[in-house]
Amino acid sequence: MFILGWIFFGAFIGWLSTLVMGKQSGGCLVNIALGLVGALAGGFLFKTLNGDFDYNQHGFIVSTLVAVIGAIIVLAIWNAVTGHRPLR
């Protein structure tokens, strides 16, 4: 059940990041993968910058914001590597 929650969270974060970036969706699996990698990257980034950041200590809103920031960074790197351009 825990893994299923992460999959849904990854899909949600991937969808939000594609909306913010203005990129056409790459599909459900790409959104899940980019969302999960982005959540991990965002958590790592904020843990490195802050030192004591932990998803369990913060609420859903802060955790979602951190994950979206990480997913946007991952999506920007993905677009640069694959040559996709955002719509905006």
N, C-alpha and C positions, 0 to 999 in steps of 0.2 A: 504494500500500500504506500509506503514511503517513496519508492521509486516512481510509482504512478503520479504522486503529487509533484515530484520534480519534473516529470515529463510535461504535465499540464502547466506548471510554472514556467518551464522553458519555452513552451509554445506561446504562452501569454506574453512573456518578455520579448521573444523573437518577433511577435506580431506588433507589439508596441514600438520596438526599435525600427522596424521597417516603416511604420507610420511616421515616426519622427524624421527618419532619413529621407523619406519620400521615394523609396525604392519599391518597385513592383515586387510582390511576394515571390520568393523562390520556391514556395511549396511548404507543406506542413512539416516535412522532415528537415528541411533546411532551417525553417523557423525554430524548430525544437533544438536542433544542434547549435545554431547561433545563439539562441537564448540561454541554453545551458552553459556553453563556453563563455558567453558574456557575463552570466551571473558569477561564474568562477573567477573570471578576469576582474570584474568589478569588486568582488570580495577581496581578492588578492591585492588590488590597487589600494583600496581603502584601508586594508590591514597594514600595508606597507607605509602608507601616509600617516595613518592615525596610530597604529601600533596595537590598539585594543579593540578594533572593530570585530564584531561577531554577529552573524545573522540572527542567532538565537536571542541576543540581548536587545535587539531593536524590533520595532513593530513592522507590520506588513508594508506600510507606506515607505519607510526608510529603506527596507530591504529591496522593495521593488524599484525604487529610485536608483539605488546603487547597482542593481542588476541591469537596469535599462542603460545606465551610463556605460557599464562594461560591454553590453551588447552593441551599443552604438559604436564603440571603439572597435570591437571585433568585426562589425558589419562594414565599417569604413576600410579596415584592412582587407576584408574579403572582397569588397568592391575594387580596391586597388590591385589586388592580385589577379582577380578574374577579368578585370577590364570593364566591369559594369559601371554605368554612370547613374547617379540618382536622378529622379525626375525633376527636382527643383533646380 
